[in-house]
Amino acid sequence: MISKKMEDAINKQINAELYSAYLYLSMASYFEASNLKGFANWMKVQASEEMEHAMKFYSFVNERGGRVVLDAIEKPPEKWDSPLAVFEYTYKHEQGVTSAINKLMDLARAENDKPTEILLQWYVTEQVEEEASASEYVEKLKLVGSSGNGLMMLDHELGMRKSG
Ligand code: FEO
């Protein structure tokens, strides 16, 4: 059985993952409005991955005899200055998520909660990937600068991303 303290902390993280989904969907919407369909696709795939992150925690809490309690999801931003600004925001956001996952790991260790520790290892690995992909697009967008052609090529690349 999961402890109340761990249950509360994971419930908080479920909210954070749902917020991430909401944030990326808002970014997708920003890109749809800018006619960057490939960028929008990438963000929609990202949003659905965040839903999966939330659901993985959701199932885990239930399997451990805990209770998932959902809270209100904060309103995400709706506008950014440029595609580069969106990816810089994404990178910073993912660094924050990494730090939240690391704190959850500290708590699991302090409580000697092995199942939670093992679950969190998946998230630790996932965060390495999340930060790397956001940072990759920050760098690519910097290289592209104000080139319309470069942006179109990146839009094509991001349009290839598929779920799963
Ligand atoms: Fe659920 Fe983007 O980390």
Backbone and ligand atoms as CSV (ligand in chain L), in Angstrom:
chain,resi,resn,atom,element,x,y,z
A,1,MET,N,N,0.846,-1.210,0.000
A,1,MET,CA,C,0.000,0.000,0.000
A,1,MET,C,C,0.875,1.252,0.000
A,2,ILE,N,N,0.447,2.219,-0.743
A,2,ILE,CA,C,1.222,3.458,-0.866
A,2,ILE,C,C,0.952,4.361,0.356
A,3,SER,N,N,1.967,5.109,0.785
A,3,SER,CA,C,1.747,6.004,1.933
A,3,SER,C,C,0.942,7.227,1.486
A,4,LYS,N,N,0.309,7.864,2.442
A,4,LYS,CA,C,-0.505,9.048,2.143
A,4,LYS,C,C,0.370,10.158,1.554
A,5,LYS,N,N,1.560,10.275,2.103
A,5,LYS,CA,C,2.480,11.327,1.660
A,5,LYS,C,C,2.886,11.107,0.193
A,6,MET,N,N,3.197,9.863,-0.127
A,6,MET,CA,C,3.595,9.536,-1.503
A,6,MET,C,C,2.399,9.695,-2.432
A,7,GLU,N,N,1.240,9.242,-1.966
A,7,GLU,CA,C,0.011,9.365,-2.763
A,7,GLU,C,C,-0.248,10.839,-3.102
A,8,ASP,N,N,-0.154,11.702,-2.099
A,8,ASP,CA,C,-0.385,13.141,-2.324
A,8,ASP,C,C,0.616,13.700,-3.335
A,9,ALA,N,N,1.874,13.290,-3.181
A,9,ALA,CA,C,2.922,13.814,-4.067
A,9,ALA,C,C,2.685,13.341,-5.504
A,10,ILE,N,N,2.253,12.093,-5.675
A,10,ILE,CA,C,1.996,11.601,-7.043
A,10,ILE,C,C,0.740,12.269,-7.615
A,11,ASN,N,N,-0.260,12.471,-6.779
A,11,ASN,CA,C,-1.457,13.180,-7.256
A,11,ASN,C,C,-1.089,14.573,-7.771
A,12,LYS,N,N,-0.164,15.212,-7.078
A,12,LYS,CA,C,0.296,16.533,-7.501
A,12,LYS,C,C,1.008,16.427,-8.864
A,13,GLN,N,N,1.773,15.357,-9.017
A,13,GLN,CA,C,2.490,15.165,-10.280
A,13,GLN,C,C,1.521,14.822,-11.419
A,14,ILE,N,N,0.432,14.120,-11.101
A,14,ILE,CA,C,-0.589,13.831,-12.130
A,14,ILE,C,C,-1.128,15.160,-12.651
A,15,ASN,N,N,-1.379,16.088,-11.732
A,15,ASN,CA,C,-1.854,17.414,-12.137
A,15,ASN,C,C,-0.813,18.115,-13.010
A,16,ALA,N,N,0.453,17.991,-12.644
A,16,ALA,CA,C,1.528,18.643,-13.409
A,16,ALA,C,C,1.633,18.040,-14.814
A,17,GLU,N,N,1.446,16.731,-14.922
A,17,GLU,CA,C,1.515,16.091,-16.246
A,17,GLU,C,C,0.313,16.521,-17.095
A,18,LEU,N,N,-0.852,16.635,-16.452
A,18,LEU,CA,C,-2.030,17.090,-17.191
A,18,LEU,C,C,-1.851,18.540,-17.625
A,19,TYR,N,N,-1.223,19.339,-16.759
A,19,TYR,CA,C,-0.921,20.723,-17.141
A,19,TYR,C,C,0.018,20.739,-18.349
A,20,SER,N,N,1.010,19.833,-18.356
A,20,SER,CA,C,1.939,19.754,-19.494
A,20,SER,C,C,1.160,19.457,-20.777
A,21,ALA,N,N,0.221,18.516,-20.697
A,21,ALA,CA,C,-0.590,18.191,-21.876
A,21,ALA,C,C,-1.339,19.436,-22.352
A,22,TYR,N,N,-1.881,20.167,-21.397
A,22,TYR,CA,C,-2.654,21.378,-21.687
A,22,TYR,C,C,-1.754,22.452,-22.304
A,23,LEU,N,N,-0.561,22.591,-21.753
A,23,LEU,CA,C,0.407,23.570,-22.254
A,23,LEU,C,C,0.782,23.254,-23.701
A,24,TYR,N,N,1.081,21.976,-23.982
A,24,TYR,CA,C,1.502,21.619,-25.342
A,24,TYR,C,C,0.345,21.711,-26.335
A,25,LEU,N,N,-0.854,21.471,-25.853
A,25,LEU,CA,C,-2.012,21.637,-26.737
A,25,LEU,C,C,-2.203,23.123,-27.058
A,26,SER,N,N,-1.927,23.970,-26.087
A,26,SER,CA,C,-2.014,25.414,-26.317
A,26,SER,C,C,-0.944,25.855,-27.325
A,27,MET,N,N,0.240,25.253,-27.217
A,27,MET,CA,C,1.298,25.555,-28.184
A,27,MET,C,C,0.898,25.053,-29.570
A,28,ALA,N,N,0.262,23.872,-29.628
A,28,ALA,CA,C,-0.215,23.335,-30.909
A,28,ALA,C,C,-1.194,24.328,-31.537
A,29,SER,N,N,-2.071,24.842,-30.719
A,29,SER,CA,C,-3.073,25.778,-31.212
A,29,SER,C,C,-2.427,27.063,-31.734
A,30,TYR,N,N,-1.384,27.512,-31.027
A,30,TYR,CA,C,-0.629,28.689,-31.482
A,30,TYR,C,C,-0.032,28.426,-32.870
A,31,PHE,N,N,0.523,27.210,-33.060
A,31,PHE,CA,C,1.135,26.881,-34.352
A,31,PHE,C,C,0.081,26.699,-35.452
A,32,GLU,N,N,-1.072,26.129,-35.094
A,32,GLU,CA,C,-2.140,25.980,-36.104
A,32,GLU,C,C,-2.498,27.368,-36.627
A,33,ALA,N,N,-2.606,28.328,-35.698
A,33,ALA,CA,C,-2.997,29.686,-36.078
A,33,ALA,C,C,-1.906,30.377,-36.888
A,34,SER,N,N,-0.660,29.874,-36.774
A,34,SER,CA,C,0.451,30.460,-37.538
A,34,SER,C,C,0.704,29.685,-38.828
A,35,ASN,N,N,-0.200,28.765,-39.153
A,35,ASN,CA,C,-0.049,27.930,-40.352
A,35,ASN,C,C,1.212,27.086,-40.356
A,36,LEU,N,N,1.655,26.704,-39.181
A,36,LEU,CA,C,2.812,25.802,-39.078
A,36,LEU,C,C,2.280,24.441,-38.626
A,37,LYS,N,N,1.721,23.725,-39.571
A,37,LYS,CA,C,1.019,22.474,-39.253
A,37,LYS,C,C,1.951,21.387,-38.716
A,38,GLY,N,N,3.183,21.380,-39.180
A,38,GLY,CA,C,4.147,20.385,-38.700
A,38,GLY,C,C,4.484,20.629,-37.231
A,39,PHE,N,N,4.711,21.886,-36.892
A,39,PHE,CA,C,4.979,22.256,-35.491
A,39,PHE,C,C,3.768,21.890,-34.633
A,40,ALA,N,N,2.566,22.164,-35.174
A,40,ALA,CA,C,1.336,21.847,-34.428
A,40,ALA,C,C,1.248,20.341,-34.204
A,41,ASN,N,N,1.607,19.570,-35.232
A,41,ASN,CA,C,1.566,18.110,-35.099
A,41,ASN,C,C,2.495,17.653,-33.974
A,42,TRP,N,N,3.701,18.192,-33.962
A,42,TRP,CA,C,4.690,17.795,-32.946
A,42,TRP,C,C,4.138,18.064,-31.546
A,43,MET,N,N,3.515,19.215,-31.389
A,43,MET,CA,C,2.973,19.583,-30.076
A,43,MET,C,C,1.773,18.725,-29.686
A,44,LYS,N,N,0.980,18.320,-30.687
A,44,LYS,CA,C,-0.164,17.455,-30.366
A,44,LYS,C,C,0.326,16.070,-29.925
A,45,VAL,N,N,1.364,15.578,-30.586
A,45,VAL,CA,C,1.940,14.293,-30.167
A,45,VAL,C,C,2.511,14.434,-28.757
A,46,GLN,N,N,3.170,15.555,-28.516
A,46,GLN,CA,C,3.746,15.822,-27.190
A,46,GLN,C,C,2.644,15.851,-26.120
A,47,ALA,N,N,1.534,16.513,-26.451
A,47,ALA,CA,C,0.408,16.593,-25.505
A,47,ALA,C,C,-0.121,15.194,-25.196
A,48,SER,N,N,-0.211,14.339,-26.220
A,48,SER,CA,C,-0.750,13.001,-25.931
A,48,SER,C,C,0.254,12.173,-25.123
A,49,GLU,N,N,1.547,12.426,-25.318
A,49,GLU,CA,C,2.544,11.739,-24.464
A,49,GLU,C,C,2.387,12.156,-23.003
A,50,GLU,N,N,2.102,13.428,-22.795
A,50,GLU,CA,C,1.921,13.913,-21.416
A,50,GLU,C,C,0.700,13.267,-20.758
A,51,MET,N,N,-0.344,13.035,-21.558
A,51,MET,CA,C,-1.523,12.326,-21.036
A,51,MET,C,C,-1.109,10.915,-20.602
A,52,GLU,N,N,-0.237,10.302,-21.409
A,52,GLU,CA,C,0.240,8.955,-21.048
A,52,GLU,C,C,1.049,8.997,-19.754
A,53,HIS,N,N,1.858,10.048,-19.600
A,53,HIS,CA,C,2.630,10.176,-18.347
A,53,HIS,C,C,1.668,10.266,-17.154
A,54,ALA,N,N,0.615,11.055,-17.318
A,54,ALA,CA,C,-0.365,11.205,-16.225
A,54,ALA,C,C,-1.038,9.866,-15.940
A,55,MET,N,N,-1.416,9.147,-17.013
A,55,MET,CA,C,-2.149,7.895,-16.839
A,55,MET,C,C,-1.293,6.777,-16.238
A,56,LYS,N,N,0.010,6.852,-16.507
A,56,LYS,CA,C,0.914,5.847,-15.919
A,56,LYS,C,C,0.929,6.017,-14.384
A,57,PHE,N,N,0.969,7.260,-13.937
A,57,PHE,CA,C,0.899,7.527,-12.486
A,57,PHE,C,C,-0.481,7.141,-11.939
A,58,TYR,N,N,-1.522,7.465,-12.712
A,58,TYR,CA,C,-2.905,7.175,-12.313
A,58,TYR,C,C,-3.070,5.668,-12.035
A,59,SER,N,N,-2.613,4.860,-12.992
A,59,SER,CA,C,-2.745,3.395,-12.833
A,59,SER,C,C,-1.932,2.915,-11.640
A,60,PHE,N,N,-0.749,3.478,-11.484
A,60,PHE,CA,C,0.140,3.059,-10.399
A,60,PHE,C,C,-0.498,3.320,-9.026
A,61,VAL,N,N,-1.053,4.508,-8.848
A,61,VAL,CA,C,-1.689,4.846,-7.557
A,61,VAL,C,C,-2.804,3.849,-7.263
A,62,ASN,N,N,-3.598,3.543,-8.275
A,62,ASN,CA,C,-4.692,2.582,-8.075
A,62,ASN,C,C,-4.183,1.176,-7.760
A,63,GLU,N,N,-3.144,0.765,-8.484
A,63,GLU,CA,C,-2.588,-0.569,-8.225
A,63,GLU,C,C,-2.050,-0.701,-6.812
A,64,ARG,N,N,-1.596,0.418,-6.256
A,64,ARG,CA,C,-1.001,0.393,-4.915
A,64,ARG,C,C,-2.040,0.637,-3.820
A,65,GLY,N,N,-3.296,0.632,-4.196
A,65,GLY,CA,C,-4.355,0.804,-3.197
A,65,GLY,C,C,-4.558,2.245,-2.770
A,66,GLY,N,N,-4.074,3.179,-3.586
A,66,GLY,CA,C,-4.260,4.597,-3.270
A,66,GLY,C,C,-5.478,5.166,-3.976
A,67,ARG,N,N,-5.645,6.460,-3.848
A,67,ARG,CA,C,-6.817,7.127,-4.436
A,67,ARG,C,C,-6.333,8.328,-5.239
A,68,VAL,N,N,-6.680,8.321,-6.538
A,68,VAL,CA,C,-6.327,9.478,-7.379
A,68,VAL,C,C,-7.362,10.567,-7.144
A,69,VAL,N,N,-6.865,11.752,-6.820
A,69,VAL,CA,C,-7.762,12.894,-6.647
A,69,VAL,C,C,-7.311,13.977,-7.624
A,70,LEU,N,N,-8.233,14.381,-8.494
A,70,LEU,CA,C,-7.874,15.367,-9.513
A,70,LEU,C,C,-8.129,16.784,-9.024
A,71,ASP,N,N,-7.212,17.655,-9.385
A,71,ASP,CA,C,-7.332,19.066,-8.998
A,71,ASP,C,C,-7.563,19.895,-10.259
A,72,ALA,N,N,-7.837,21.177,-10.085
A,72,ALA,CA,C,-8.011,22.074,-11.235
A,72,ALA,C,C,-6.695,22.194,-11.990
A,73,ILE,N,N,-6.808,22.307,-13.304
A,73,ILE,CA,C,-5.603,22.481,-14.134
A,73,ILE,C,C,-5.459,23.968,-14.456
A,74,GLU,N,N,-4.261,24.459,-14.199
A,74,GLU,CA,C,-3.973,25.881,-14.429
A,74,GLU,C,C,-4.130,26.239,-15.912
A,75,LYS,N,N,-4.508,27.480,-16.173
A,75,LYS,CA,C,-4.616,27.934,-17.566
A,75,LYS,C,C,-3.210,28.098,-18.151
A,76,PRO,N,N,-2.955,27.509,-19.321
A,76,PRO,CA,C,-1.614,27.683,-19.909
A,76,PRO,C,C,-1.515,29.006,-20.666
A,77,PRO,N,N,-0.283,29.460,-20.960
A,77,PRO,CA,C,-0.157,30.654,-21.808
A,77,PRO,C,C,-0.733,30.346,-23.194
A,78,GLU,N,N,-1.076,31.386,-23.943
A,78,GLU,CA,C,-1.657,31.134,-25.273
A,78,GLU,C,C,-0.867,31.754,-26.415
A,79,LYS,N,N,0.082,32.644,-26.055
A,79,LYS,CA,C,0.840,33.342,-27.108
A,79,LYS,C,C,2.318,33.332,-26.809
A,80,TRP,N,N,3.106,33.243,-27.882
A,80,TRP,CA,C,4.558,33.351,-27.761
A,80,TRP,C,C,5.031,34.267,-28.879
A,81,ASP,N,N,6.270,34.742,-28.765
A,81,ASP,CA,C,6.757,35.690,-29.772
A,81,ASP,C,C,7.202,35.028,-31.068
A,82,SER,N,N,7.581,33.768,-30.989
A,82,SER,CA,C,8.127,33.087,-32.172
A,82,SER,C,C,8.190,31.585,-31.894
A,83,PRO,N,N,8.391,30.765,-32.946
A,83,PRO,CA,C,8.592,29.325,-32.703
A,83,PRO,C,C,9.773,29.079,-31.765
A,84,LEU,N,N,10.835,29.887,-31.906
A,84,LEU,CA,C,11.974,29.726,-30.998
A,84,LEU,C,C,11.546,29.952,-29.543
A,85,ALA,N,N,10.739,30.991,-29.315
A,85,ALA,CA,C,10.272,31.281,-27.948
A,85,ALA,C,C,9.455,30.103,-27.396
A,86,VAL,N,N,8.690,29.450,-28.272
A,86,VAL,CA,C,7.886,28.291,-27.826
A,86,VAL,C,C,8.811,27.164,-27.351
A,87,PHE,N,N,9.840,26.893,-28.144
A,87,PHE,CA,C,10.727,25.788,-27.764
A,87,PHE,C,C,11.624,26.138,-26.577
A,88,GLU,N,N,11.964,27.415,-26.449
A,88,GLU,CA,C,12.717,27.812,-25.247
A,88,GLU,C,C,11.842,27.602,-24.006
A,89,TYR,N,N,10.566,27.949,-24.153
A,89,TYR,CA,C,9.607,27.772,-23.051
A,89,TYR,C,C,9.470,26.283,-22.723
A,90,THR,N,N,9.400,25.474,-23.783
A,90,THR,CA,C,9.273,24.022,-23.611
A,90,THR,C,C,10.483,23.454,-22.861
A,91,TYR,N,N,11.653,23.895,-23.275
A,91,TYR,CA,C,12.888,23.390,-22.660
A,91,TYR,C,C,12.911,23.734,-21.167
A,92,LYS,N,N,12.576,24.966,-20.861
A,92,LYS,CA,C,12.556,25.406,-19.465
A,92,LYS,C,C,11.496,24.626,-18.674
A,93,HIS,N,N,10.348,24.437,-19.307
A,93,HIS,CA,C,9.270,23.695,-18.645
A,93,HIS,C,C,9.729,22.272,-18.320
A,94,GLU,N,N,10.374,21.627,-19.282
A,94,GLU,CA,C,10.817,20.246,-19.064
A,94,GLU,C,C,11.909,20.165,-17.990
A,95,GLN,N,N,12.738,21.194,-17.898
A,95,GLN,CA,C,13.739,21.200,-16.821
A,95,GLN,C,C,13.036,21.240,-15.459
A,96,GLY,N,N,11.947,22.001,-15.394
A,96,GLY,CA,C,11.149,22.051,-14.157
A,96,GLY,C,C,10.528,20.697,-13.845
A,97,VAL,N,N,10.037,20.007,-14.886
A,97,VAL,CA,C,9.436,18.681,-14.682
A,97,VAL,C,C,10.506,17.713,-14.167
A,98,THR,N,N,11.693,17.781,-14.753
A,98,THR,CA,C,12.790,16.914,-14.308
A,98,THR,C,C,13.043,17.117,-12.823
A,99,SER,N,N,13.062,18.364,-12.412
A,99,SER,CA,C,13.338,18.621,-11.000
A,99,SER,C,C,12.213,18.087,-10.107
A,100,ALA,N,N,10.955,18.164,-10.586
A,100,ALA,CA,C,9.833,17.600,-9.812
A,100,ALA,C,C,9.958,16.075,-9.709
A,101,ILE,N,N,10.351,15.435,-10.805
A,101,ILE,CA,C,10.522,13.967,-10.789
A,101,ILE,C,C,11.658,13.585,-9.830
A,102,ASN,N,N,12.728,14.359,-9.871
A,102,ASN,CA,C,13.852,14.072,-8.961
A,102,ASN,C,C,13.432,14.200,-7.497
A,103,LYS,N,N,12.579,15.183,-7.214
A,103,LYS,CA,C,12.094,15.348,-5.830
A,103,LYS,C,C,11.220,14.173,-5.418
A,104,LEU,N,N,10.404,13.692,-6.362
A,104,LEU,CA,C,9.575,12.513,-6.064
A,104,LEU,C,C,10.472,11.309,-5.768
A,105,MET,N,N,11.551,11.198,-6.523
A,105,MET,CA,C,12.512,10.099,-6.307
A,105,MET,C,C,13.125,10.223,-4.912
A,106,ASP,N,N,13.483,11.433,-4.508
A,106,ASP,CA,C,14.039,11.640,-3.161
A,106,ASP,C,C,13.049,11.178,-2.097
A,107,LEU,N,N,11.773,11.509,-2.308
A,107,LEU,CA,C,10.740,11.122,-1.337
A,107,LEU,C,C,10.580,9.597,-1.289
A,108,ALA,N,N,10.543,8.972,-2.480
A,108,ALA,CA,C,10.407,7.501,-2.527
A,108,ALA,C,C,11.571,6.841,-1.785
A,109,ARG,N,N,12.770,7.403,-1.955
A,109,ARG,CA,C,13.953,6.834,-1.290
A,109,ARG,C,C,13.859,7.032,0.215
A,110,ALA,N,N,13.431,8.244,0.614
A,110,ALA,CA,C,13.319,8.541,2.052
A,110,ALA,C,C,12.309,7.611,2.709
A,111,GLU,N,N,11.279,7.224,1.946
A,111,GLU,CA,C,10.238,6.350,2.499
A,111,GLU,C,C,10.550,4.866,2.283
A,112,ASN,N,N,11.672,4.590,1.622
A,112,ASN,CA,C,12.046,3.229,1.279
A,112,ASN,C,C,10.936,2.537,0.485
A,113,ASP,N,N,10.338,3.304,-0.427
A,113,ASP,CA,C,9.231,2.822,-1.249
A,113,ASP,C,C,9.799,2.338,-2.590
A,114,LYS,N,N,10.171,1.068,-2.627
A,114,LYS,CA,C,10.836,0.506,-3.822
A,114,LYS,C,C,9.968,0.540,-5.078
A,115,PRO,N,N,8.674,0.136,-4.999
A,115,PRO,CA,C,7.874,0.160,-6.237
A,115,PRO,C,C,7.817,1.559,-6.869
A,116,THR,N,N,7.665,2.588,-6.016
A,116,THR,CA,C,7.611,3.950,-6.560
A,116,THR,C,C,8.959,4.333,-7.163
A,117,GLU,N,N,10.026,3.910,-6.498
A,117,GLU,CA,C,11.365,4.196,-7.020
A,117,GLU,C,C,11.531,3.581,-8.417
A,118,ILE,N,N,11.096,2.338,-8.566
A,118,ILE,CA,C,11.229,1.654,-9.865
A,118,ILE,C,C,10.377,2.355,-10.926
A,119,LEU,N,N,9.168,2.732,-10.549
A,119,LEU,CA,C,8.316,3.469,-11.499
A,119,LEU,C,C,9.001,4.767,-11.926
A,120,LEU,N,N,9.550,5.471,-10.943
A,120,LEU,CA,C,10.152,6.777,-11.229
A,120,LEU,C,C,11.394,6.686,-12.111
A,121,GLN,N,N,12.054,5.529,-12.081
A,121,GLN,CA,C,13.222,5.369,-12.959
A,121,GLN,C,C,12.818,5.563,-14.419
A,122,TRP,N,N,11.620,5.092,-14.770
A,122,TRP,CA,C,11.122,5.265,-16.145
A,122,TRP,C,C,11.014,6.767,-16.460
A,123,TYR,N,N,10.487,7.515,-15.510
A,123,TYR,CA,C,10.311,8.965,-15.719
A,123,TYR,C,C,11.663,9.702,-15.791
A,124,VAL,N,N,12.615,9.230,-15.009
A,124,VAL,CA,C,13.943,9.857,-15.031
A,124,VAL,C,C,14.532,9.721,-16.442
A,125,THR,N,N,14.431,8.508,-17.004
A,125,THR,CA,C,14.942,8.260,-18.363
A,125,THR,C,C,14.162,9.092,-19.382
A,126,GLU,N,N,12.859,9.115,-19.211
A,126,GLU,CA,C,11.994,9.870,-20.123
A,126,GLU,C,C,12.374,11.356,-20.118
A,127,GLN,N,N,12.692,11.890,-18.948
A,127,GLN,CA,C,13.039,13.314,-18.856
A,127,GLN,C,C,14.335,13.643,-19.596
A,128,VAL,N,N,15.259,12.682,-19.644
A,128,VAL,CA,C,16.507,12.919,-20.393
A,128,VAL,C,C,16.133,13.163,-21.855
A,129,GLU,N,N,15.215,12.321,-22.360
A,129,GLU,CA,C,14.761,12.441,-23.743
A,129,GLU,C,C,13.966,13.734,-23.964
A,130,GLU,N,N,13.100,14.058,-23.023
A,130,GLU,CA,C,12.260,15.253,-23.145
A,130,GLU,C,C,13.118,16.514,-23.235
A,131,GLU,N,N,14.111,16.590,-22.363
A,131,GLU,CA,C,14.987,17.772,-22.387
A,131,GLU,C,C,15.813,17.799,-23.667
A,132,ALA,N,N,16.313,16.628,-24.073
A,132,ALA,CA,C,17.166,16.574,-25.272
A,132,ALA,C,C,16.394,17.010,-26.512
A,133,SER,N,N,15.138,16.571,-26.658
A,133,SER,CA,C,14.429,16.936,-27.886
A,133,SER,C,C,14.051,18.418,-27.873
A,134,ALA,N,N,13.655,18.954,-26.715
A,134,ALA,CA,C,13.334,20.393,-26.666
A,134,ALA,C,C,14.586,21.214,-26.985
A,135,SER,N,N,15.706,20.828,-26.407
A,135,SER,CA,C,16.948,21.562,-26.615
A,135,SER,C,C,17.420,21.457,-28.078
A,136,GLU,N,N,17.202,20.277,-28.678
A,136,GLU,CA,C,17.573,20.106,-30.092
A,136,GLU,C,C,16.828,21.122,-30.966
A,137,TYR,N,N,15.537,21.312,-30.696
A,137,TYR,CA,C,14.776,22.240,-31.537
A,137,TYR,C,C,15.068,23.694,-31.205
A,138,VAL,N,N,15.463,23.969,-29.988
A,138,VAL,CA,C,15.921,25.334,-29.668
A,138,VAL,C,C,17.136,25.639,-30.547
A,139,GLU,N,N,18.074,24.713,-30.592
A,139,GLU,CA,C,19.306,24.926,-31.372
A,139,GLU,C,C,19.005,25.013,-32.870
A,140,LYS,N,N,18.142,24.137,-33.356
A,140,LYS,CA,C,17.811,24.169,-34.791
A,140,LYS,C,C,17.121,25.484,-35.154
A,141,LEU,N,N,16.226,25.944,-34.295
A,141,LEU,CA,C,15.521,27.192,-34.589
A,141,LEU,C,C,16.471,28.386,-34.544
A,142,LYS,N,N,17.486,28.299,-33.703
A,142,LYS,CA,C,18.489,29.375,-33.667
A,142,LYS,C,C,19.262,29.400,-34.984
A,143,LEU,N,N,19.592,28.212,-35.480
A,143,LEU,CA,C,20.320,28.120,-36.754
A,143,LEU,C,C,19.477,28.675,-37.906
A,144,VAL,N,N,18.199,28.341,-37.880
A,144,VAL,CA,C,17.283,28.769,-38.941
A,144,VAL,C,C,17.130,30.292,-38.938
A,145,GLY,N,N,17.138,30.891,-37.777
A,145,GLY,CA,C,17.008,32.353,-37.657
A,145,GLY,C,C,15.754,32.848,-38.348
A,146,SER,N,N,15.911,33.818,-39.237
A,146,SER,CA,C,14.717,34.381,-39.872
A,146,SER,C,C,14.480,33.789,-41.264
A,147,SER,N,N,15.142,32.675,-41.565
A,147,SER,CA,C,14.967,32.068,-42.885
A,147,SER,C,C,13.622,31.353,-43.004
A,148,GLY,N,N,12.797,31.827,-43.927
A,148,GLY,CA,C,11.486,31.207,-44.170
A,148,GLY,C,C,11.650,29.778,-44.658
A,149,ASN,N,N,12.644,29.574,-45.547
A,149,ASN,CA,C,12.883,28.230,-46.081
A,149,ASN,C,C,13.249,27.253,-44.978
A,150,GLY,N,N,14.142,27.716,-44.097
A,150,GLY,CA,C,14.590,26.876,-42.982
A,150,GLY,C,C,13.414,26.493,-42.094
A,151,LEU,N,N,12.550,27.459,-41.861
A,151,LEU,CA,C,11.380,27.214,-40.998
A,151,LEU,C,C,10.449,26.185,-41.656
A,152,MET,N,N,10.283,26.300,-42.958
A,152,MET,CA,C,9.431,25.350,-43.690
A,152,MET,C,C,10.025,23.930,-43.633
A,153,MET,N,N,11.355,23.859,-43.728
A,153,MET,CA,C,11.995,22.536,-43.647
A,153,MET,C,C,11.801,21.910,-42.267
A,154,LEU,N,N,11.945,22.754,-41.248
A,154,LEU,CA,C,11.729,22.257,-39.880
A,154,LEU,C,C,10.269,21.859,-39.675
A,155,ASP,N,N,9.367,22.652,-40.258
A,155,ASP,CA,C,7.941,22.341,-40.142
A,155,ASP,C,C,7.673,20.949,-40.743
A,156,HIS,N,N,8.341,20.675,-41.848
A,156,HIS,CA,C,8.182,19.373,-42.491
A,156,HIS,C,C,8.692,18.257,-41.562
A,157,GLU,N,N,9.876,18.503,-40.978
A,157,GLU,CA,C,10.478,17.511,-40.084
A,157,GLU,C,C,9.566,17.229,-38.873
A,158,LEU,N,N,9.062,18.297,-38.281
A,158,LEU,CA,C,8.222,18.132,-37.080
A,158,LEU,C,C,6.870,17.486,-37.423
A,159,GLY,N,N,6.488,17.642,-38.676
A,159,GLY,CA,C,5.222,17.044,-39.133
A,159,GLY,C,C,5.308,15.529,-39.234
A,160,MET,N,N,6.532,15.007,-39.244
A,160,MET,CA,C,6.727,13.551,-39.375
A,160,MET,C,C,6.569,12.824,-38.039
A,161,ARG,N,N,6.554,13.571,-36.932
A,161,ARG,CA,C,6.496,12.906,-35.619
A,161,ARG,C,C,5.165,12.160,-35.458
A,162,LYS,N,N,5.299,10.922,-35.009
A,162,LYS,CA,C,4.082,10.121,-34.813
A,162,LYS,C,C,3.954,9.722,-33.339
A,163,SER,N,N,2.733,9.443,-32.937
A,163,SER,CA,C,2.493,9.009,-31.559
A,163,SER,C,C,3.140,7.657,-31.298
A,164,GLY,N,N,3.585,7.496,-30.056
A,164,GLY,CA,C,4.057,6.183,-29.599
A,164,GLY,C,C,5.490,5.859,-29.937
L,1,FEO,FE1,FE,5.742,14.426,-18.627
L,1,FEO,FE2,FE,7.239,16.321,-20.567
L,1,FEO,O1,O,7.249,15.297,-19.032
